[in-house]
């Protein structure tokens, strides 16, 4: 994949950008919030691309502010942030972000910087950031071009959106439902890496704009269908209801058609590793883990696997049958943790532990020399990451993914 490393900026531009980066970091969220306001006022059609729920929650402005600050810190050597660039580029490829979108973003980002900083944003500073943004944008464009090419050339692959029929819909728990998808054109499906996701384009009645959402594939590659397992986000007083998840649960039926982009994502299982494998999931975070597990089972791998899943109780625990079948294999061990088990759960005793994952318990059931993969709500992720760090698990054996813009897992 083509990547850009050393920039072509002059020394004064680099010096100016690095010197002003802390100021932008201080006002970062205010700047990016203003950026989105300005851009959507001028280009409301871009609401068809951006996750407007994340806008309302403030996640997208925070994520963009972090990305801009990181790019500014390493403007003289963008190779330092290539892992982050490639992660974001995966999202962009799945959303069909194109080179022509970058000048629009740049224009309104610079306007927002000037708007927020006022007279402190001198002409020299603004010119330096204009040039720097062009360099950063070019790095993204190059990486994404390689991704589009690779996706299109893959057997069964496509660029843009392809219509898929929902040929089955299965309720997995009180809040999670699986959707089985087959291409309307009857063509082949590309393989994917276990842990990757699809982007669904939801065209909802009464909504002016299309809504794009990513959902992890929850089954193994190599089948004649894709499966996603979606949690219905009911919303709270603080957070809005998940429009798309509610639409999928309540309105999409068998036989309906959904536009889908090709599988994407940089969080996936390293199948070459022979280390013991520990999969840890919370709530709907089990979907990429289940794809990893099913892949190893289908490939008849003899790799030692420990699958830990945490849920509120049995009513919220999806894909239970898949876990039961896996537990019957000699090389797979499953552990189920309920923090609020029901009476029925207690009578059946189908769970391993009541409460939460903690380091002493983790040390008692899984090997330290394993590769660890985990996914779930942010609080859950922070707790698991903290436990693994305290256990001195090497960083290169810790793998995780957030749903939505990346949060600060260390906080």
C-alpha positions as CSV (number, residue, x, y, z in Angstrom):
1,X,0.0,0.0,0.0
2,X,1.4,3.4,-0.9
3,X,2.2,5.6,2.0
4,X,3.6,9.1,2.4
5,X,6.3,9.7,5.0
6,X,8.5,12.8,4.8
7,X,6.6,15.9,3.9
8,X,7.7,18.5,1.2
9,X,7.0,21.5,3.4
10,X,9.6,24.2,4.0
11,X,11.2,24.7,7.4
12,X,9.2,27.8,8.2
13,X,5.9,26.2,7.5
14,X,6.8,23.2,9.7
15,X,8.0,25.5,12.5
16,X,4.8,27.5,12.4
17,X,2.5,24.5,12.4
18,X,4.3,22.8,15.2
19,X,4.4,26.0,17.2
20,X,0.7,26.6,16.9
21,X,-0.4,23.0,17.3
22,X,-0.8,23.3,21.1
23,X,-3.0,26.3,20.6
24,X,-5.2,24.4,18.2
25,X,-5.2,21.4,20.7
26,X,-6.4,23.7,23.4
27,X,-9.3,25.0,21.3
28,X,-9.6,21.8,19.2
29,X,-13.1,20.7,20.0
30,X,-14.5,24.2,19.7
31,X,-12.7,24.6,16.3
32,X,-14.0,21.3,14.9
33,X,-17.5,21.8,16.2
34,X,-17.5,25.2,14.4
35,X,-16.0,23.5,11.3
36,X,-18.9,21.0,11.1
37,X,-21.5,23.8,11.5
38,X,-19.9,25.9,8.7
39,X,-19.5,22.9,6.3
40,X,-23.0,21.5,6.8
41,X,-24.5,25.0,6.3
42,X,-22.7,25.3,2.9
43,X,-22.9,21.6,1.9
44,X,-25.9,19.9,3.6
45,X,-25.5,17.0,1.1
46,X,-22.5,15.9,3.2
47,X,-24.9,14.9,5.9
48,X,-25.5,11.8,3.7
49,X,-21.9,10.7,4.6
50,X,-21.3,11.8,8.2
51,X,-22.8,10.1,11.2
52,X,-25.1,12.8,12.5
53,X,-25.7,10.9,15.8
54,X,-22.0,11.2,16.5
55,X,-22.3,14.9,15.7
56,X,-25.0,15.3,18.4
57,X,-23.0,13.3,20.9
58,X,-19.9,15.4,20.3
59,X,-17.8,12.3,19.4
60,X,-17.0,13.3,15.8
61,X,-15.7,16.8,16.7
62,X,-13.5,15.2,19.4
63,X,-12.2,12.6,17.1
64,X,-11.4,15.1,14.3
65,X,-9.6,17.5,16.8
66,X,-7.4,14.6,18.0
67,X,-6.5,13.6,14.4
68,X,-5.7,17.2,13.4
69,X,-3.5,17.7,16.5
70,X,-1.6,14.4,15.9
71,X,-1.0,15.3,12.3
72,X,0.3,18.7,13.3
73,X,2.8,17.2,15.8
74,X,4.3,15.0,13.1
75,X,3.9,17.3,10.1
76,X,7.6,16.8,9.2
77,X,7.3,13.0,9.2
78,X,3.8,11.7,8.6
79,X,5.0,8.1,8.8
80,X,4.8,8.5,12.5
81,X,1.0,8.6,12.3
82,X,0.5,6.1,9.4
83,X,-1.3,3.5,11.6
84,X,-3.9,6.2,12.5
85,X,-4.1,7.4,8.9
86,X,-4.7,3.8,7.7
87,X,-7.4,3.3,10.4
88,X,-9.2,6.5,9.4
89,X,-8.7,5.7,5.7
90,X,-10.4,2.3,6.2
91,X,-13.5,4.2,7.4
92,X,-13.2,6.7,4.6
93,X,-13.0,3.8,2.0
94,X,-16.1,2.2,3.5
95,X,-18.0,5.5,3.4
96,X,-16.8,6.2,-0.2
97,X,-15.0,9.4,0.7
98,X,-13.4,10.7,-2.5
99,X,-10.5,13.1,-3.3
100,X,-12.9,15.9,-4.2
101,X,-14.2,15.9,-0.6
102,X,-10.8,17.0,0.8
103,X,-10.8,20.6,-0.5
104,X,-14.2,21.2,1.0
105,X,-13.1,19.9,4.4
106,X,-9.9,22.0,4.2
107,X,-11.8,25.2,3.3
108,X,-14.1,25.0,6.3
109,X,-11.5,23.8,8.7
110,X,-9.4,26.8,8.0
111,X,-12.4,29.1,8.3
112,X,-13.2,27.5,11.6
113,X,-9.7,28.0,12.9
114,X,-9.8,31.7,11.9
115,X,-13.3,32.1,13.4
116,X,-12.4,30.7,16.8
117,X,-8.9,32.1,17.1
118,X,-9.7,35.5,15.7
119,X,-6.7,37.9,15.4
120,X,-4.4,35.3,16.9
121,X,-4.7,33.5,13.6
122,X,-2.4,35.7,11.5
123,X,-2.1,35.5,7.8
124,X,1.3,33.7,8.1
125,X,-0.3,31.1,10.5
126,X,-3.3,30.5,8.2
127,X,-1.1,30.1,5.2
128,X,1.1,27.6,7.0
129,X,-1.9,25.6,8.0
130,X,-3.4,25.8,4.5
131,X,-0.2,24.3,3.1
132,X,0.1,21.7,5.8
133,X,-3.5,20.6,5.4
134,X,-2.8,20.0,1.7
135,X,0.1,17.7,2.6
136,X,-2.0,15.8,5.2
137,X,-4.9,15.4,2.7
138,X,-2.6,14.1,0.0
139,X,-1.4,11.4,2.5
140,X,-5.0,10.3,3.0
141,X,-5.8,10.4,-0.7
142,X,-2.8,8.2,-1.6
143,X,-3.6,5.6,1.1
144,X,-7.3,5.5,0.2
145,X,-6.6,5.2,-3.6
146,X,-4.6,2.0,-2.9
147,X,-7.5,0.7,-0.7
148,X,-10.1,1.4,-3.4
149,X,-7.9,-0.4,-6.0
150,X,-7.4,-3.4,-3.8
151,X,-11.1,-3.6,-3.0
152,X,-12.2,-3.4,-6.6
153,X,-9.7,-5.9,-7.9
154,X,-10.6,-8.5,-5.2
155,X,-12.7,-11.4,-6.4
156,X,-16.3,-10.5,-5.8
157,X,-15.2,-7.0,-4.7
158,X,-16.8,-3.7,-5.5
159,X,-16.5,0.0,-4.9
160,X,-19.5,2.1,-3.9
161,X,-22.7,0.5,-2.8
162,X,-24.1,-2.9,-3.8
163,X,-27.7,-4.0,-3.1
164,X,-28.2,-6.8,-0.6
165,X,-31.4,-8.6,0.2
166,X,-32.2,-9.4,3.8
167,X,-33.0,-13.1,3.4
168,X,-33.2,-13.8,7.1
169,X,-33.7,-11.8,10.3
170,X,-33.1,-13.6,13.6
171,X,-33.7,-12.1,17.1
172,X,-30.6,-13.1,19.2
173,X,-31.5,-11.4,22.4
174,X,-33.7,-8.6,23.8
175,X,-31.6,-6.0,22.1
176,X,-29.6,-7.7,19.4
177,X,-30.9,-9.0,16.0
178,X,-28.9,-10.7,13.2
179,X,-29.4,-9.8,9.6
180,X,-28.4,-12.3,6.9
181,X,-27.5,-10.6,3.6
182,X,-27.2,-11.9,0.1
183,X,-26.3,-9.8,-3.0
184,X,-29.3,-9.1,-5.2
185,X,-27.2,-9.5,-8.3
186,X,-26.4,-13.1,-7.3
187,X,-22.7,-12.5,-7.8
188,X,-19.8,-13.7,-5.7
189,X,-18.9,-12.3,-2.3
190,X,-15.3,-11.2,-1.5
191,X,-13.6,-12.8,1.4
192,X,-12.9,-10.6,4.4
193,X,-10.7,-10.6,7.5
194,X,-12.5,-11.8,10.7
195,X,-13.1,-8.6,12.7
196,X,-13.9,-6.3,9.8
197,X,-17.2,-4.5,9.2
198,X,-19.7,-3.5,6.6
199,X,-21.2,-0.1,6.0
200,X,-25.0,0.0,5.6
201,X,-26.7,2.8,3.8
202,X,-30.1,3.4,5.5
203,X,-32.7,5.2,3.5
204,X,-35.3,5.8,6.1
205,X,-38.9,7.1,5.6
206,X,-39.3,10.7,6.8
207,X,-35.5,11.3,6.9
208,X,-34.1,13.9,4.5
209,X,-30.6,12.5,4.5
210,X,-29.3,8.9,4.1
211,X,-27.6,7.5,7.1
212,X,-24.4,5.4,7.0
213,X,-23.4,3.0,9.8
214,X,-20.7,0.4,10.2
215,X,-21.6,-3.0,11.7
216,X,-19.1,-5.8,12.4
217,X,-19.5,-9.0,10.5
218,X,-20.5,-11.7,13.0
219,X,-19.8,-14.8,11.0
220,X,-16.8,-16.3,9.2
221,X,-15.8,-15.4,5.6
222,X,-16.3,-17.9,2.8
223,X,-20.0,-18.2,3.1
224,X,-22.7,-17.3,0.5
225,X,-23.9,-14.5,2.7
226,X,-22.8,-11.8,5.1
227,X,-24.2,-11.7,8.7
228,X,-24.3,-8.6,10.9
229,X,-25.7,-8.6,14.4
230,X,-27.0,-5.2,15.4
231,X,-27.8,-3.8,18.9
232,X,-30.9,-1.6,19.1
233,X,-29.8,1.6,20.7
234,X,-32.8,2.9,22.6
235,X,-31.2,6.1,23.8
236,X,-31.1,7.8,27.2
237,X,-31.7,11.3,28.6
238,X,-28.1,12.1,27.7
239,X,-27.8,10.3,24.4
240,X,-30.1,10.2,21.4
241,X,-31.8,7.1,20.2
242,X,-29.9,5.1,17.5
243,X,-31.9,6.0,14.4
244,X,-30.4,3.4,12.1
245,X,-30.3,0.5,14.6
246,X,-34.0,1.2,15.5
247,X,-34.9,1.4,11.8
248,X,-33.2,-2.0,11.2
249,X,-34.9,-3.7,14.2
250,X,-38.4,-2.3,13.7
251,X,-38.8,-1.6,10.0
252,X,-36.4,-3.7,7.9
253,X,-38.0,-7.1,7.1
254,X,-37.0,-10.2,5.2
255,X,-37.0,-9.5,1.5
256,X,-36.0,-5.8,2.0
257,X,-32.9,-4.5,0.2
258,X,-30.1,-2.5,1.8
259,X,-27.2,-0.8,-0.1
260,X,-23.9,-2.1,1.4
261,X,-20.2,-1.2,0.9
262,X,-17.5,-3.9,0.8
263,X,-15.9,-5.2,4.0
264,X,-13.4,-2.8,5.6
265,X,-11.5,-2.3,8.8
266,X,-8.0,-2.6,10.3
267,X,-9.1,-4.6,13.4
268,X,-8.8,-8.3,12.5
269,X,-7.4,-11.6,13.6
270,X,-3.8,-12.4,12.9
271,X,-4.3,-16.0,11.7
272,X,-0.5,-16.5,11.3
273,X,0.1,-16.3,15.0
274,X,0.4,-19.6,16.9
275,X,0.0,-18.0,20.4
276,X,-2.9,-18.9,22.6
277,X,-5.8,-16.6,21.7
278,X,-8.0,-14.7,24.2
279,X,-11.2,-13.0,22.9
280,X,-12.9,-10.7,25.4
281,X,-16.2,-9.0,24.6
282,X,-18.8,-6.9,26.3
283,X,-22.4,-6.5,25.0
284,X,-22.5,-6.2,21.2
285,X,-18.7,-6.2,21.1
286,X,-18.9,-9.9,20.7
287,X,-19.7,-9.6,17.0
288,X,-16.2,-9.3,15.7
289,X,-15.0,-11.8,18.2
290,X,-17.6,-14.3,17.0
291,X,-16.3,-13.8,13.4
292,X,-12.8,-14.6,14.6
293,X,-14.0,-17.7,16.6
294,X,-16.1,-19.1,13.8
295,X,-13.2,-18.6,11.3
296,X,-10.9,-20.7,13.4
297,X,-13.5,-23.3,13.9
298,X,-14.3,-23.5,10.1
299,X,-10.6,-23.7,9.3
300,X,-10.3,-26.6,11.8
301,X,-7.5,-24.7,13.7
302,X,-6.1,-26.4,16.7
303,X,-5.1,-23.0,18.2
304,X,-5.9,-22.7,21.9
305,X,-8.8,-20.2,22.3
306,X,-10.4,-18.6,25.3
307,X,-13.6,-16.7,24.7
308,X,-14.8,-14.4,27.5
309,X,-18.1,-12.6,27.1
310,X,-19.7,-10.2,29.5
311,X,-23.4,-9.2,29.4
312,X,-26.0,-7.8,31.7
313,X,-27.8,-11.2,31.9
314,X,-29.1,-14.0,29.7
315,X,-31.8,-11.8,28.1
316,X,-29.1,-9.5,26.8
317,X,-26.7,-12.3,25.7
318,X,-26.7,-12.8,22.0
319,X,-25.3,-15.7,19.9
320,X,-25.5,-18.1,22.9
321,X,-25.9,-21.2,20.7
322,X,-22.7,-20.3,18.8
323,X,-20.8,-20.1,22.1
324,X,-22.2,-23.4,23.4
325,X,-21.2,-25.2,20.2
326,X,-17.7,-23.7,20.4
327,X,-17.3,-24.8,24.0
328,X,-17.7,-28.4,23.0
329,X,-14.4,-28.3,21.0
330,X,-11.3,-29.5,22.8
331,X,-9.2,-26.4,22.0
332,X,-11.9,-23.8,22.9
333,X,-13.0,-22.7,26.3
334,X,-15.8,-20.2,26.8
335,X,-16.5,-18.0,29.9
336,X,-19.8,-16.1,30.4
337,X,-20.0,-13.2,32.9
338,X,-23.3,-11.7,33.9
339,X,-23.3,-8.6,36.1
340,X,-27.0,-8.8,36.9
341,X,-28.2,-12.4,36.4
342,X,-31.9,-13.1,36.5
343,X,-33.5,-15.9,38.6
344,X,-33.7,-18.0,35.4
345,X,-30.0,-17.5,34.8
346,X,-29.2,-18.5,38.4
347,X,-31.4,-21.6,38.2
348,X,-29.8,-22.7,34.9
349,X,-26.3,-21.7,35.9
350,X,-25.2,-21.1,32.4
351,X,-22.8,-18.4,33.3
352,X,-19.3,-18.7,34.7
353,X,-19.0,-15.6,36.9
354,X,-21.3,-13.0,38.4
355,X,-20.0,-9.4,38.4
356,X,-17.3,-8.0,36.2
357,X,-14.0,-9.0,34.7
358,X,-11.1,-8.3,37.0
359,X,-7.4,-9.0,36.8
360,X,-7.2,-11.7,39.5
361,X,-10.0,-13.7,37.8
362,X,-8.5,-13.1,34.4
363,X,-5.1,-14.4,35.6
364,X,-6.8,-17.5,36.9
365,X,-8.4,-18.6,33.6
366,X,-6.3,-17.5,30.7
367,X,-2.5,-17.6,29.9
368,X,-0.5,-14.4,30.0
369,X,1.5,-15.3,26.8
370,X,-1.7,-15.1,24.7
371,X,-2.7,-12.7,22.0
372,X,-5.6,-10.6,23.4
373,X,-8.4,-9.1,21.3
374,X,-11.2,-7.2,23.0
375,X,-14.2,-5.0,22.0
376,X,-17.2,-3.5,23.9
377,X,-18.5,-0.3,25.5
378,X,-15.8,2.3,26.3
379,X,-15.9,1.8,30.1
380,X,-15.5,-2.0,29.6
381,X,-12.6,-1.4,27.2
382,X,-10.8,0.9,29.6
383,X,-11.1,-1.7,32.4
384,X,-9.8,-4.6,30.2
385,X,-7.0,-2.5,28.9
386,X,-6.0,-1.4,32.4
387,X,-6.0,-5.0,33.6
388,X,-3.8,-6.2,30.7
389,X,-1.3,-3.4,31.3
390,X,-1.1,-4.2,35.0
391,X,-0.5,-7.8,34.0
392,X,2.4,-6.6,31.8
393,X,1.0,-8.1,28.7
394,X,3.2,-6.7,25.8
395,X,1.6,-3.9,23.8
396,X,2.0,-5.9,20.5
397,X,-0.3,-8.6,21.9
398,X,-3.1,-6.2,22.9
399,X,-5.6,-5.6,20.1
400,X,-8.9,-3.7,20.3
401,X,-11.5,-1.7,18.5
402,X,-14.0,0.9,19.5
403,X,-17.4,1.2,17.8
404,X,-17.6,4.8,16.5
405,X,-14.8,7.5,16.8
406,X,-11.9,6.3,18.8
407,X,-12.0,7.2,22.4
408,X,-9.2,7.6,24.9
409,X,-8.8,4.1,26.2
410,X,-6.1,5.1,28.7
411,X,-8.4,7.6,30.6
